[in-house]
Amino acid sequence: MPQRDAAATRQRILDAAVAEFAERGAAGGRVDRIAQAAGANVRMIYAYFDGKDGLFDAALAAALTAMAEAVPPRADDLPRWAGELFDHHRQDPSALRISLWAQLERPASASEPLEAYLAKTAVAPVDLLVHLYALAQAWFLSPEGLLRADGSDPTSEERIAAHRANLVEAARRLVG
């Protein structure tokens, strides 16, 4: 009989949970779908994470940590970092989405500063980081009707590139 790899099973569950909760939130996410996507059983979710709430909290922390590792702040070039953060959200919106769900459905999950946040405060003041995050996320949080209000297609590569350039310039001015 093949030996089980508990760490690999736990990671598969966590990866599946990030995808499920980013798509459907804490209330809409289902542990049976997560277990099926992870090739595990529901019992393992309860064993590793003490249930759905614990799994959501772990998925939120994992998504934010992965984003922080993929796009660490650049003390020497915060505007460039804001552009890279925009690119990351465009390529992998899971951290942004699960964070929004946490704010809506489980605010206590998002209330404690994670190590990923604390490490960033060594690079720049919190208020500046908050503003840069807001700039990098604004495109993804704006209503599509607003993005189309000037008659252009917000999904075109040219429009996205122009927005990114404007974002980096705004960040440059904000940083001073």
N, C-alpha and C positions, 0 to 999 in steps of 0.2 A: 504494500500500500504506500503511495507517495506521501511524503511528509508535508504537512501544512506549513505555510509561511505566514505567521500571524501578522508580521509587519506589512507584508505585501497585501494581505487581505484588508487590513485596516486602511492602507493607502488607497486601494481600489474603492473602498466604501467612501472614503473622504473625497476622492476625485468625482465619483458619481454624485455625491451629495452637493458639491459645489455646482455642478452642472444643473442638477434638479432644482436646488434652491435659487440659483441665479435666474432660472427660467420661470419658476412658479412661486417663489417666496416660501416662508416658513409654513404658512397656513395651507398653501396649495401643494407643497411638496409632500410626496408620499414615500414612506420608508420601504414599502414593498417594491416600488419602482426603483428606488436607490439600490436595494439589495439585488434585484434582478440585473440592473445595469452593471453592478460590481461583481456579479457571479458569486454572490454570497447569500446568506439567509438573514432574515430579519433578526433572528436571535443574536447574531454577531453584532448588529448595530447596537442593541441594548447592552451587550457585553463590553463593547469597546467605548461606547459614548453615552451610556445611561439613558438612551432614548432619543427621541426626535429633537427635543430642545438642545440637548448636549451636542448632538450631531450638527445642528444648525450653527451653534456657537463655534464648534470646531471648524466647520466649513468656512464660516466668515473669517476666522483667524487665518486659516490656510490660504484663502484667496487674497487677503490683504498682505500677508507675508510674501506670497509668491509675487505679487505686484511690486512690493518694496524691493525684493531681490532682483526682479527683472529691470526695474527702472529706479535705481537709487538716486536720490537728489545729488545734484552736482553743485557743490559749494562754489566752484569757480565759474559756473555758467547756469544759473537758475532758469533763465529764459529757454535755453536749450533743453533743460530738463522738462519744462512745461510742455514743449513740443513733443518730447519723447513720451511723456505721460499721455498726451492726446493720441499719439500713435498706438500706444499700448492699449488704451481703451477701445480704439477702433479695431485692433486685431483680436483682443480678448476682453469683451465687456463684462466678464463674470464678476470681477471684484467690484466694479461700479454697481452692477445690478444687485448683487447680494448685499452690498452696503445700503442701497436704497430700501430693499426689503427689510433689512434690520432696523432702519430708522422708522419704518412704518409699522412693523409688526412686533419687533423685539428690541425696543430702544435700549433696554438694559444691556443687551449683548454688545451694543456699539458704544456704550457709555464709558467703559474703561479704556484708557489708552494702551494699546498693544505695544510691544517692543518695537514693532515696525514704525509706529508713530513716534515713539520716544527717541529713536535713533535719528529721525529727521530733524528734531528740534536742536540737535547739535550743529546742524548745517545752516539753519536760518531761523529767525523768530517765528513763533507759531502763527501770528497774524499774517505774516507774509506768505507762509506756506498755505494757509487757508485760502488766501486770495489766488494764489497760483493754481491750487487744486480746482477752485471754482472756475477759473478761466479754462483749464484743460478739460473740464467736464461739461461746460456749458453747451457745447454743440450737441452732445448726446442727451441732454436734459431738456432742450428747447423743443416746443411743439413743432411738428412738421409744417403746420400752416404758417408759423412765423418764419421758418427757414425758407419757405417758398414765396413769402410775401413780396419779394422783389422780382418775381417772375422767373427766377433761375432754378435749376434743378439741384437741390442740396445733396444729391447722391453722386453728382458728376465729380470726376477726379480733379478737374480744374477748380471747382467750387471748394472742395475739401482742401486742396492745396492752398488756395487763397485764404481760407479760414485759418488754416494752420499758421501761415505766415503772419496773419493779423494777430493771432494768439501769441506767437513768439515776440512780436513787436510790442504788444500790450504788456507782456511780462517784462520785457526789457525796460520799458518806461516805468513800470511799477517798482522794479528792483532799483532803478535809478542808476 
